[in-house]
Amino acid sequence: MPRRHRYCPVGIPVHVIQRGNNRQALFTSDADMAVYANWLGDGALRFQVEVLGWVLMTNHVHLLLRPRADMAVSRLMQSMGRRYVAFFNYSYARSGTLFEGRYRSCLVQEDEYFLACLSYIELNPVRAGMVRDPGDYRWSSYRAHAFGAPVKFWTAHDLYLALGENSAAQQMAWRKQVGEAIDMDTIAKIRHCTNTGLVLGTEKFRDQVAALRS
């Protein structure tokens, strides 16, 4: 039986997690991460996907994406999977699978959960004990949001732009927001919805998504 396509309506952000098989490493060096990031940018442009946030961890990735065409997220992730696995296997003289099955994802309600989800993503290296400050980690969208670091494939979301009247104010507001703890209930909800494919949003928003599907 063919697998069902994931439902990712055009214009609604989606939180994507992809893990290494059996939690094995996806990246063993900065060079690996640079390759993945470069191809993410290429694929986002090709398949009409906006990259709103990201973090590349040793054995998994988090992406916050917004499709601008039907099936855009699925096509991007399929392309990334084929391309990066071939590169990784060739580079390290290995064969076989690299990723843990299909990626996991959930739709994200913008006005209620988008900024919390983005903050959750960028704080991954801190929670993992890899750095004390998210600005010390190179492979996430935090430096773009908090300091204006140039990233070709990054798209600033309207809610981020609304944090201040100019880029300096937006960056300062984002540093303050990420510095504030995310409540554990929100963290648990983000994790549960992404791992199970449920919609991250209010009941009203979930009903709206269900209506779009029907």
Phi, psi and omega in degrees: 000129180294147179287144179288140175291144175290144182268109181228086181299145178302132174093350180257126180298151178224132177268123183244135171236132173229127186247157173289146179300129184055030178062024177287161183294136171265333183227131178247359181199166174299328180297320177299314181295323179296321178297312180300313182297320179296316180287331174298316178297316178299314182292322179299319178292317183294318187259007176064059177234132174271131177262107186267335180192158182194159164209135176254112178261175183299316185239013175197165177231148169243132176230140173244108191240156174226112182287143176244011177206156178300138177065014187295316182293316179300316181294321178298311184292324176296316180295316179298318180300309181298314187290314184287321179298317178299317178297313184295315180297319179293317184295326186246020175049051179232174177217169176094189186286156178238317182270154179277083178059212180283151176294157177256149185202161172209147174288146185238124175289124188294306188290338183260322192231352188300307184295324177295318179294319178297316178297318178302316180297312186287342178270001180306313181296330178289313179297329180280355180077016181279328178216163176267334181233136182298336178290345179277354181256125187283326194262055173212173179278359185300316182296328176293314182288320188270336185226000178076023178301133183287125176225118187299323187268001182279135172243122178283127180286152181301324180293326174292315180298332181283354181289342181198164184279348176211175186297322180297318180292322178296316181296317179296317179296323180290320177300320179293316182296314181292334178287345178269136184296139172276131182295150187296329178296319179293317177301315181297322181290319178300313181296315183296313183294321181290320181288335183254350180082011178284159179284131177271096183179183179285168178299321179298317180294319178299322177295322180294319178295318179298323178294323178294325182289326186284000000 
